[in-house]
Amino acid sequence: LKFNASTNKPFTHVIDERVRAVLRLVKKVAGLDIKELGPEREANTPETATLLRKIGNESIVLLKNDNNILPFKKDKKTLVIGPNAKVATYHGGGSASLPAYYAVTPYDGIAAKL
């Protein structure tokens, strides 16, 4: 959209689609009783944690399972190495950036299952 505006040749279909997307969002959240300029709220509840874990599980990237390595077996040794093995990295940013209630490192997640 920014490119369209900068070229002085806005593509009507692009603008139409962006407007439709905004209107879909407005329609989707209109019934949620969200107060304009209302106070921020926390949702650190077991229900929220369950929902977020479900969303994360459903959106996980599938890996090739060459040589039937996965799932890890408790009777085998597993080595977790690398600069991010003990770093809980999660993504997000911009105006919608939120600090996580908790995060799990790859090492801690794998160790908890073995």
N, C-alpha and C positions, 0 to 999 in steps of 0.2 A: 504494500500500500504506500509506504514511504517512497519507494522507487517510482511508482506511478505518479505521485504528486510532484516529485522532483523533475520528471521528464515533461511536465505540462501536457501529457497525453494520458490522462487517467483512463484506464480500461474499465468501462462501465460494468462489465460482468464481474471484475475483481471487487470493485466497490460494493456491488450488490451482494456478493457472497459474504463479504466481511460484515455488512450490515445484518444479513440474515443470521450469521453466527452470533452476533451480539444479541439480537432479538430472541434467538433460541435460548440463550443463557438467561436473559431477563424473564422469559416465560417459565423456564425451569425453576428459578429461585423465587418467583413472585409469591408463591404460597408458603414460603418458609418462615414468615413472620420475623424477618431480620430488620431490626430497627435502624433507620438511617442515623448515622453518627452515634450508634449505640456503643456501650462499653464492650471492650474485648473480653472474651470468655475463654476459659480453658476447657478442654474436653479430655482430660487425662483420666479416663475411666476404663474399667475392664472391658466394657462394651466397645469403646473406641479402639482400644488396643487389639481386640479380637478382629474388628473390622479391618484395621490397617494391616494386620498380619495376613488376613484373607486376601486383601487386595494385592499385597506384596507377593504372596504365593502364586496368585493367578497371573501375575505379570512377569514372573521370573523368566529369564532367558534360558532356553533349553540348551544343553550342552551335548556334544557328541559323546557317546559312552563307549569309546574304543576300549577293547579288551575287558569289558564289563567291570570297570573300576568302581562305578557308582552303583548302588550306594556304598559308602565306605563300610568296611567290616570291622567290628570291634576286636576280632582276633588277629588283625593285621596292624602293622605300624603305619601311621600317616604322618607325613612331614608337611608342615605348613610354613613356607618361607616366603621371603620377599619384603620389600619396603612397606607394603600395605597389609601384611598379615595381622598386625596388631593395631591397625588404624580403622576406626569405625567411620567409613566414608559414606555419606549419603548426599544426594544431589538436591538442588533447589536454589532458588535465589531470586533476585529482583524484588519487586514489591510484594511478592507472595512468599518471601523467605520466612520460614518458621524454624525455630530451634526444635530439635527432636526431644521428646520426653526421655528417651533412652536410645542408645544405638549399640549394636553388637558387632564386634570385630569378626573377620573371617575365622581367626584362630579360636576365639571364644565360642563362636557358633558351632564349629566343627568339634571342638573339645567337649562341648556339652552333649553332643550326640554320640560320642564314642566312649 
